[in-house]
Amino acid sequence: MEKQTELALAKLKANGIRITPQRLAIYRNLLKKEHPTANELYQSVKVDFPSVSYATVYNTLRSLKKKGIIKELNFGETIHYDAVTDHHYHVICTTCGKVVDLHYPYLEEIDQYAAKRTKYKITHHHLVFYGICKTCQLASPVYGTSQRM
C-alpha cells in the first residue's frame, strides 16, 4: 500500500470517519489536487468508481469539513476544498481560476495587531490575493514572455 493511502487511512480513522473505498478515493484525490471543486473531485473519482454519485462526494466533503480534516474555501461563485488546514492565505488567478497557497510567517502578528488596535478577540481572518498566474501570463499577448515574475 502506498504511503499516501496509509496516511489518508490513518487520518480518516483517527477522526472517526467510516472508511469506504469511495470516501478514501475522494480524500486521496483531494490530497493530490490543489484546491479542487466538488465537481473536479467527482470527475476524478468517477474514473475508478463509475457508480459514485455527487451526493457521496458532497456528503464526504461535508463530513471531512465537520471533522476539521479539510477546509471549505468560498471564493464567491465557486467553492474549493483544501486539505491544508493550517493558517495560510490564498492567491487566485483571475483568468483561469487556479488557487494556490501562500504561507506567510507573520499571521499571528496580524491577529495580535488587529486585537490590540480594535480591542476585539480575533477568532480568525480571511485574506485572498488576486492576480494572473504565470501560465496565463505566458499565454496572453498582453503579458507575453517579456514580463518576469
C-alpha positions in Angstrom: 0.0 0.0 0.0 1.5 3.4 -0.9 2.4 5.9 1.8 -0.3 8.5 0.8 -3.0 5.9 1.1 -1.7 4.8 4.5 -1.6 8.4 5.7 -5.1 9.0 4.4 -6.5 5.9 6.1 -4.8 6.8 9.4 -6.2 10.4 9.3 -9.7 9.2 8.5 -9.7 6.5 11.2 -8.3 8.9 13.8 -11.2 11.3 13.1 -13.9 8.6 13.3 -14.8 8.7 9.6 -16.2 5.4 8.4 -14.0 4.2 5.6 -15.4 3.1 2.3 -13.5 2.8 -0.9 -15.3 5.8 -2.3 -14.6 8.0 0.7 -10.9 7.0 0.7 -10.7 7.8 -3.1 -12.4 11.2 -2.6 -9.9 12.1 0.2 -6.9 10.8 -1.7 -7.9 12.8 -4.8 -8.3 15.9 -2.6 -4.8 15.4 -1.3 -3.5 15.0 -4.9 -5.2 18.1 -6.3 -4.6 21.7 -5.3 -7.9 23.2 -4.1 -10.3 21.2 -6.2 -14.0 21.8 -6.5 -16.6 19.1 -5.7 -17.2 18.6 -9.4 -13.5 18.2 -10.1 -13.3 15.6 -7.3 -16.4 13.9 -8.6 -14.9 13.7 -12.1 -11.6 12.2 -10.9 -13.2 9.7 -8.5 -15.7 8.6 -11.2 -12.8 7.2 -13.2 -12.2 4.4 -10.7 -15.7 4.3 -9.2 -18.2 4.9 -12.1 -21.2 4.4 -9.8 -20.1 7.2 -7.4 -22.7 9.9 -7.0 -22.5 13.6 -6.5 -24.3 13.0 -3.1 -21.4 10.7 -2.0 -18.8 13.3 -2.9 -20.7 16.2 -1.2 -21.6 14.1 1.9 -17.9 13.0 2.2 -16.7 16.6 1.9 -19.2 17.7 4.5 -18.0 15.0 6.9 -14.4 15.9 6.3 -15.1 19.6 6.9 -17.1 18.9 10.0 -14.2 16.9 11.5 -11.7 19.6 10.6 -9.8 17.4 8.1 -10.3 19.8 5.3 -11.3 23.5 4.8 -14.1 24.8 2.5 -13.0 27.8 0.6 -15.8 30.0 -0.7 -14.5 32.4 -3.3 -17.8 33.8 -4.5 -19.1 31.7 -7.4 -17.0 28.6 -6.7 -16.3 26.6 -3.6 -13.0 24.9 -3.4 -11.7 22.4 -0.9 -8.3 22.5 0.9 -6.6 19.6 2.6 -4.1 22.0 4.2 -5.8 23.1 7.4 -3.1 25.3 9.0 -3.4 29.1 8.7 -2.5 30.4 5.3 -3.6 32.7 2.6 -4.7 32.0 -1.0 -3.8 33.6 -4.4 -6.4 33.2 -7.2 -5.8 33.6 -10.9 -8.4 35.9 -12.3 -8.0 34.4 -15.7 -8.1 30.6 -15.1 -9.3 30.4 -11.5 -6.3 28.4 -10.2 -5.9 28.7 -6.4 -2.5 28.4 -4.7 -1.5 28.5 -1.1 0.6 31.4 0.3 2.1 30.8 3.7 3.1 33.9 5.5 5.2 33.6 8.6 3.7 36.6 10.5 0.0 35.5 10.5 -0.1 35.5 14.3 1.3 39.0 14.5 -1.5 40.3 12.2 -4.1 38.8 14.6 -2.4 40.3 17.6 -2.2 43.7 15.9 -5.8 43.7 15.0 -6.8 42.6 18.5 -4.7 45.3 20.1 -6.0 48.1 17.8 -9.6 47.2 18.0 -9.9 45.5 21.4 -11.6 42.6 19.7 -10.9 39.0 20.5 -9.8 37.9 17.0 -11.1 34.4 16.1 -10.0 34.2 12.5 -9.4 36.3 9.4 -9.6 35.7 5.7 -7.4 37.4 3.1 -7.3 36.5 -0.6 -4.9 37.9 -3.2 -6.0 38.0 -6.9 -3.7 38.1 -9.9 -2.7 36.3 -13.1 -0.8 33.1 -12.8 2.4 32.5 -14.7 0.8 30.1 -17.2 -1.9 32.6 -18.1 0.6 35.4 -18.3 2.7 33.4 -20.8 -0.5 32.5 -22.8 -1.6 36.1 -23.1 -0.4 38.6 -25.7 -1.0 41.3 -23.2 1.6 39.9 -20.8 3.7 37.8 -23.2 7.1 36.5 -22.2 8.7 39.9 -21.6 7.5 40.3 -18.1 9.4 38.5 -15.4 7.9 37.4 -12.1 
